[in-house]
């Protein structure tokens, strides 16, 4: 029976087979790129590391020539404001299995509005997380340590070669070109992952014992898409640089629930199916998610550094959000220098509504209903302490200070110890979508940097004496290599 073969092969292949096709040859990243007004290119970050290692006589690990981490990078450098965006397209350590993992980060460098002081600020998307509320939940409609939590860890497997009887599940990445207005004060770009597979791992975020059950995933799903688009608007007169981040979580098309891959039940938009392909009921994937009270959320964190000052973050009412669980649904988070100068704002209250596209009512997904999201900050150790779950992120985030060298070398030492380290975050924040049912979600929180109204001079990239950072960068390269190796080891254990 075709349905038996299709379902069995579909599940086993998702778990066991990685993408077999790499991206086209990547561009090179050079220090002189950061002297330009803008650029957009796909860069093999491992090539960047190899070039640096060769230049400085750093030994490479065995088979490192087969390691590739292709990242889409865009850069804007205008009106005294710099923004570097990096989105992971795929990663491999053997050139045979490529994994597509949604990892998104941006780094800003600017001088502050009031005192003209240099700031490096970074923000990173970590993951999607589904959750069930319990009778002991601490925060309504927001995932907390008393809830049932399921980290949705996307691995982007490619199933295009498994036969015509299977659904189209070739996970792909599309880059959205960098464009700008005529006056170059508005910029847009982004990235889209399609047919994205994800394993669901039961997760605990108690800061005293953060962990995930890595023996068996409890579910496996395929999202239509996961899209991130960005719009940067710079007002050099008022000193505001506003970044609107629009993210789309596509509807869930396939869901396997059980002990993956031993015993499971399969759901899609037509009904429920057993392991042998027999239809068990007309309950769809959307019925299952709604009946079981599953909600969806996204997890992010933000860090910032200044040369001679520390930074702190709080709500408009003055509540500290660093390593605290604080509701911020109807407000915003301000980040300050330790002498009180405001340097950044993350606004959750102005645009707290999100759009939900009910596929059951409208298969074209052109109409939507608006619902209120919830937002709050979280205790840092609950996430940063879960090193096994975030092995890929920890490994690749180590590269961030390597580009800070070219954006503003004076802050690279602090960047190494801060912006690449989740445990040093200003805050983690969670945006949750209570009305969900597995349908498409669209939302766009807003971030504002308070920049100098004067275009102050910055040391030209690459012209600063980097000898003082030589040992630091050597350590950085080693940490990157070890981090990626750990990530791949964890992934292979999972598969």
N, C-alpha and C positions, 0 to 999 in steps of 0.2 A: 504494500500500500504506500502510495507516494507520501501521504500525510505522515505516516509513521517515520519514514526515512527523513522527510524534511524536518520534522520537529526534533528528532534525535540528533541529526547531523547539525542542525542549527545551534542547539544548546552546546553540544560538545565542542563544536568548532569555535564558537564565540569564546569559550573558556580556554581552548588549547592553541588556537592559531592566531598569530599576529599578522599585521599588514605586511604584504610582500613587496610593495612597490614604494620606492622612495620618491621624494620630491626631485625636481630638476636641480641641477648644480647650483649651489648657493653663491651669493655674492660675497665679496670680502668686506670686512669692516676695518677701516683705517682711522687713525687719530685725526687725519685731516678732514674726515667726514664731519666732525663736530665743529669745524670752522664754518661749515656751510649754513645757509639760512634754513634748509630743510633737507631731509632725505627719507626715502622709503625703500627698504630692501630686505630680502630674505638672507639671513646670515647663518652659516654653520658655526655655532659658538665654539665647538670643539676645534675647528680650524683656527679660530682666534687664539685658543689656548695653545695649540700646537705651534703657531707662529711665535708666540711669546716664549714658549719653552725653548724653541730652537735658537731664538735671538739671545737668550740669557743662559744657555747651556743647562737647562733643567731636564733631567731624564724623564722620559715618558714611560708609563706602564706598558706591559705587553699588549700587543694588538690595538694600541690606542689609535692607530691609523684607521681603524674600522669604526671608531666611535663618531657619531654625528648627532648634533642637537640643532635642528633647523628652527630658527626663530625669525618671525616677521618683526622688523624694527622700523619705527617711524620716529622722526626727530624734527622738532620745530625750535627755531632759535631766532626770536624777533622781539623787539621792544624790551630788551633786557630780561626776557623770560625764556627759559629752556625747558623743553619737555621731551623725554625719551620714553617711548612705549615699546614693550617687548611682549610678544605673544608666541607661545610654543606651537610649532606646526607638527613636528614629529621628532622622535628620538630613537636611536639604535646603538647597540654596542658590537654588532657583528655584520651589519649591512644586509641581513636576511630578514629580520623581523623589526618592523618600524611601528612604534606605538604613537598614537595621536592623543595627547593629554591636554585638556584645556587649562593652560596656565597663563595668567595675564598679570602684567605689572606695568606701572608707570613711575618714572622718576622726574621730579621737578627740581630745577635750580633757579633761584631768583634772589634778588635783594629785597629786604623787607620795606614796607611802605613808609614807615615812620623813621626808622633809624638806619636804613640803607645797609643792613647786615645780611651776610650770605646764609641761605637756607638750602638744605637738601631734604626733600620730602619724597617718600616712596609709599605706594599703595599696591597691595597684591590680592588678587582673587585666589582663594584656596580651593573651594569645592562647593558642590551642591550637597545638601543634607536633608533627607526626608525624616519625618518624625511623627510619633504617636504621642498624644498627650495622655497622662495617667491621672489617677485620682490624687496623687501627691505632687502634681506639677507646680512649679514655683511661679512660672510666668505664663499667662494665658496666651495661646497662639504664638508661642516662641519656644524653640527647643532649649531645654535646660537639663541639668544633670539628673533630674528625677523622671525625665521622659524616656521613651524608647527611641533611640537614635540610630539612623542608618546612613553612614557616610556613602555618598554616591560617587565612587571613584572611577572616573572615566578612563578607559584604556584604548578606545578607538580602533577595535579590531576590524580587519577587512575580510568580509566574507564573500567577495565578488566571484571567487573561483570555485564555489562549493556546489554549483549545480543550478539548473533553471527552476527547480521546484522550490527553491528558497526565496524568501523575501529579498528585496534589494537592500543589502546592508553594507555596502561599501562605504566605510567611513572616509569622509573627505574633509579637506580644509580649504576654505576660500579666503583669500586676503582681499580686503576692501581698500582700494587705493587712497593715498593721501591727496586730498584736494584742498584748495583754499579760495577765499574771496579775492576780489581784485586788490583790495587794500592790505591783504595778507594778515588780517586781524581775526579771521574765522578759518578754522581748519577742521577737517573731518577725515576719519579713517576707521578701520575696524577689522574684525576677523569673524568668520563663520565656520563652525564645525557642523557637518551634517551626518545623519545616520549614526549618531554617537552612542556606542555601547558603554555601559557602566555596571560595575559590580557593586552590590549593596553589602556593606560590612556593618554588623552591629557594633556600635561605638559607645564609649563612655567618656564623658568630659569632666568628671569629678577631678578637680585640680590635684587632689591627693592620690589619685590612682587613674590617670588617663590611659586609655588602652582601646584596642579593638580586637574583635574575635577573628583572628587570621587563619583559623583552621578551615572554615567553610564560609563562603559568602551566603547570605540568606536570600539573596535575590539577584536577578540580572535583568537589566532593562535596556531599551533602545529609545533614545530621544530623537525626534525629527531633526532637531538642530539645537545648538547652543551658540548664540550670536552675541558679540560685543561690538557696539559702535560707539564712537566717541566724537564729541563736538567741542572744540576749544574756542572760546571767545575771549579776546584780549582787549581791554579798554585801558590804553596807556595814560589817559587823562585822569580817570578815577583811581587807577592802580589796582584794578581787579582783573584776574585771569580766571575765567570760569570754565570748568570742564564738566560737561554733562555726559554721563556714562549710561547708555541705553543697553540693557541686556534682555535677550529673548531666550526663555527656556522653552524649547519646542515640546509639543505634546508627546506623551509616551505612547509608542506604537506597539511595543512588545514587552511583556513582563513575565519572567519565570520566578516562581516563589517556591521555596522549600530548602532542602539541603542540596545545594548546587555542587556537582552535577549528578548526585546520586538519586534523589527523589524530588520531583517537582511537579507543579501545575503551571500550565501556560495560559496567559490571558492576552487577548488582542481586542480590536474594536468589534469583532463579530461574536465573541463568546469565550467560554472556558474550555480548555482541552487537557486531556490526560497525557501521560508519557508516551502512549502508543498512538496518539493523534486523534483519539475518539473525542467528539464533542460532549462535554459533560453538562453544560448548561448555557443559557443565553446571557449570563452575567458577563459583561464586558470588562476590559481593563479599567475603564472609568468607574464602573459600578464597584469593582473590588477596592479601588483606592478610596472612593467615597464611603463605602460601607465600613471600611477599617479605619476611618478617620485619619488617613495619611495626609500630612501637610508637607510643603516644600520650603526650603530656605537656602540662602547663599551665605557663605562665610568669607569674610575679608579681614585684612589687618592693615594698619598704617603706622609708619615710623617717620621720624624727622630728626635732623641734627643741625646744630649751629656750631660755629667755631669756638666761641668763648662763653656760650650760654647753654643751659639745659632747656628742654621744652616740656610742657605739660598740657594736658587736654581736659576740658570740662564742658558741661552743658551750659546753655544760656543762663540757667539758674545757679550756676556755680558748683554743680555736682561733679566730683572727680570721676572720670570714666576709665582711668588706667587701672587695669586689673580689677575692675569692679563690674558688677552686673547692674546696669542702669538703663531704664527705659528711655529711649530717645525718639519714639515714634512721632511725637508732635513737636519736636524741637530740632536743634542742630548741635554739633560738637565743634567747639572752637579750640584751636591749638595756639598756645602762647609761648613766647620766650619767658625765661624765669623772671624777667623784670617787668612782665605784664604786656609786652607788645604782641598784638594779635597777628599771627602769621598765616592762619589757614582756617577754613570752615568747611565742614561736611554737613549738608542740609538734608534732613530726612523728613521734616514736617511740611515743607512747601509742596513737595510732590510725593505724598505718602500713598496715593492711590496707584494701583497697577491695573493693567488690562488683562482680562481672562477671556480667551477665545474658546467657546464651547463647541468642540468638533461634532458632538452628537447632534446639536441643534443646527449647526451650520458647518457642513464639511468643507466649505470654501475658506473658512476662517477669516472672513472679512468683517464680521460684526463681533463686538465684544461687550462685556459688562465690566464696570469699574468697581473694585473693592479696595478696602484699606489694608495696607501692609502693616506689619509691626516691626519695629527696629529696637535693638538694645545692644549694649556692649556686654562683654563676657570676661570671665576670669581667664587670664592668659595661659596659665599652666594646663588648663583643660584641653587646649589645642596644641600649644607649642611643645608640651610634654609628650605628645603622641608621635614620637619620631618615626616609628615604623610606618604609620599611615601616610605621613608626609615625606617619605624618603626622597621621592622625585623632587618635590618642591624645595626641600632643604638643600639638596645637591645643586639644583640649578639657580636658586636664589643667591648662591655664593658669588655668582658672576657680577651682580649689580655693582659692587664697589669698583670692579675693573673698568666700567665705563664712567664712573664718577671721576676717575683720574683725568678723563678728557673733558668732562663737563665743568668741574671745578676741583683741581688737584689739592687745594688747601684743606678739603674736608674728607679726603679719601681714608685717612686713618680712622676717623670717627665712623665713617660709613661702613668699614669692615666689621666693626664691633657692634653696629647698631642696625642699619637698614637691611642687612642680610640675615639678621637674627630675629626670629619670631618672638623669642622670649623678651626682647628689648622693645617691643612694640609700644607705641603710645596707647593704642587700644585695638582690640578685636571687635568687630561689629557684625551682627547677624540681622539680615533682613528676611522676614518670613512672610509666606503667602498662605493665609489660613484657608481661603476658598481655592481649591486646587483641582482635585479629581483627575489629575494627569493631563490637564489641558494646557495649551500654550499660554505662557505668562510673558508679559512685557512690562518693564519698569525702567525708570531713569532718574536715579538719585543725582544730586548736583554737588560739585566741590568747587570751592573758591580759594585761590591764593591771593594774598594781599601783597602786591609787588610795588617796587619803587616806581615813581612817576618819572624818574630820571634814568636814562640808559647809561648806567655806570659801567666803567670798563672792567672786564674780567680777564685774568691772565690767559693768554692764548693757549688753547689745548696743546699739550705735548711740549711746550716751551719751558715749563717749570722743571727744575732739576729733580728727576725722579729717583736719584740714587738713594735718597732717604727712605723711599718706599720699596726699594729693591727686595729686601728680605720679606717685607709685608706681602708683596705680590707673589713671591715664591711660595709662601705659606698659603696664599689664596688659591693658587693653581693646584696645589696638592689637595687642599680641602675640596675643591670642585671635583677633582678626579675621584677622590674617595667617596664623596657624596653621590656621584652618579653611579659608581660601582655598587654602593649599598642599595640604591634605588632599583637597579636592575636585578640584584639578588632577591630583593623583596618581591618584585614583580614575578620572577620565575617561581618563587615559592607559591605565589597565589595561583599561577597557572599550572 
